[in-house]
């Protein structure tokens, strides 16, 4: 199980962090292929892995930059 958390950074438009297995993983927005929502969880598919994140699809959509995800 993973937990979602946005970390404020100087260049927030390039990546965000998700917590998985007790560690934070940096995930670049450009690596995200798509996401699937299921109740309170969202599965994020990247170029190399899949992450199951404890976040609603609505909240994830609000956190992603609209210029990259429409």
LINBEL-V312485 format. One record per run of one state. SS is the DSSP state (helix for helix, strand for strand, loop for the rest). FROM is the first residue (numbers start at 1). TO is the last residue. If there is no record, write none. Layout:
ss: <SS	SS>
from: <FROM	FROM>
to: <TO	TO>
This chain:
ss: <loop	strand	loop	strand	loop	strand	helix	strand	loop	strand	loop	strand	loop	helix	loop>
from: <1	2	6	15	21	23	29	32	39	41	47	50	55	57	64>
to: <1	5	14	20	22	28	31	38	40	46	49	54	56	63	70>
